[in-house]
Amino acid sequence: MRSRVSRIVGALAAITTLFALAACSGLPTSGDVKSGLALGASLDEPDILFLASGPRDGAGPQDIVEGFIEAGITPADNWLVAQSFLTPEFRTEWTASAGVLIDASADTRAFTSDAPEEDDSENGDTAHIQVRIDQLAIVDQTGAYSETTGMTTLEFVVVKTAGEWRISKAPDGVVIDRSRFQRVYDDYPLQYFDQSWSRLVPDVRWLPRRATIATTITQSLIEGAPSPWLLPAVQSAFPADVTLARDAVPIDPDQIADVALSRSAQSLDPTTLARMRTQLQATLEAAGVHVSQVRFTVDGRSLDAGVVKLVEEPVDAGTVVLRDGAFGAVVGTEITPIDGISDEILGISQPIAAVDIAADETRAAVQLGDGRVFLAADGQVDPLDGRAGLVKPSIDPYGYIWSVPSNAPSEVIAARGGDQSNTIADAWPTAAAVSGIRVSADGARIAAIETIGGERWITVSAVIRDDTGAPTGLGEPKPLTRISGSADSLVWLGPDRLGVLMEQDGPKMLTQIVGGPGTVETAPAAAVSLAGARSAASVRVLAATGSLFSRSGSAWRESMTGVLLLATKAGH
């Protein structure tokens, strides 16, 4: 169970006081990929709660500041331990929940001080402390994570109060080193509807671990809003005038979450109530909070709220390969053809570089060795995009095939075949090139490997669609992480993680949380492509030797040989 802390206000207002903490923001200009901890500490794992100590008697100004920063690892009771390092007056001003600055290590923090000598009675009651830290990322007051690297200086004023040094001025928010961040905070994917009200899209937030996480998550969803970068593609079922009526979401022995709403909820129509309940139940489930259902109440009376039916992702076909004159899903040691696709692909006489199969397996995007993209469907193979230098194509859940020349990022085309072709204007406006694109399973997001100012970045953008589901534009790209070395194999590993195959002194695989840190691991030797899956554990890797690898615990296991091509599935 997790320690109780006070609520986080789910607002999208930009942090003004924390950064102060973030003096260096935006795209960094140096530094390599930073490996985080093992991904996503699960709610099912036993918690390791870090307990900081309060100030010791007679501690000097620098010791007080060091202790205060260290106390950021203990969020219990609104960071009560950290508050104990502050003057009584400043305790009412300091806002711990303003955000988090994540630095490389406590060992890399450099302190400078003008603290007076002990016998300096005239100037002995005030000290100014500066702390220079190696910043890696920030989490804002809504729980949104951004990678922002560089050196940052924090300013503190320490004064003597009742004979002891205490802090009278400090930046809002807390500082936590990378090695402990994911033990103090956890990632919780808030769920929002897409523009069609038929699919849910995750928006990851980082919140302090606590026993009352159901309350915090519910507050963040109902009283907050989607992240700005995602907003063009999603919507919330909760009207702006509906709020929580009490600062608690109790869960009874039958695992029913009792959510008391403001009186404005009484006038809502059944469809809105059903969408609200569906959205909140899915959010709690995705966060690992075990509830059988959500019950809305107003003034103690239950509201009649049903649930809405969502588009279900088709059953995963598993690993799809081209091998020994056969193309299809691997079942045991056999390859099972895919109706309407396998024969068409096998009938292509030219070398094939990539195949992306629609979720319903009715069509596939086929890229030949010369880069041209074709549509395989309805018993035939038709040309789709013959431009030079195309990256691997990606099919979205509406059947549109996305293609773009690597050296012309703004010239994106999304086509269904025939006359159904949309030009996506102003895509990736700051990129000089893209080496990979991938649309998510919900169709509301597209990930890309962009080259910006000579640096390679993994980014994600909202996909804007019209009422028919046709894509019409992209939102502003959200930078996730900077990578060094080449990279062109990009896949989704579940709804909120990406996999990237990179070259960094040998093949490496980056698993990146969309809205969080990533981890880098060694990929199998001579790895050339990835196939995504519904979870990071199910990723497949193909080597240039024709060996196919899957995960076996923390290691890679060869599962098949002689593979000529590893296909991908839409959204993975």
Secondary structure, DSSP 8 states (H G I E B T S, - for coil): ---------------SSGGGS-SS-SS-SS------SSS---TTS-----------TT--HHHHHHHHHHGGG--HHHHHHHHTTB-HHHHTT--GGG-EEEES-GGG-EEEE----TT--SSTTEEEEEEEEEEEEEE-TT--EEEEEEEEEEEEEEEEETTEEEEEE--SSEEEEHHHHHHHEEEEEEEEEETTSS-EEEEEEEEE--TTHHHHHHHHHHH----TTTGGGEE-SS-TT--BSSS---B-TT-EEEEEB-GGGGG--HHHHHHHHHHHHHHHHHTT---SEEEEEETTEE-----------------EEEETTEEEEEETTEEEE-TTTHHHHHT--S-EEEEEE-TTSSEEEEEETTS-EEEEETTEEEEEE--TTB---EE-TTS-EEE-BTT-TT-EEEEEETTEEEEEBT-STT-SEEEEEEEBTTSSEEEEEEEETTEEEEEEEEEEE-TTS-EEEE---EEEEEE-S-EEEEEEBSTTEEEEEEESSSEEEEEEETTS-EEEEE--TTEEEEE-BSSGGG-EEEETTS-EEEEETTEEEEEES--SEE-EETB-
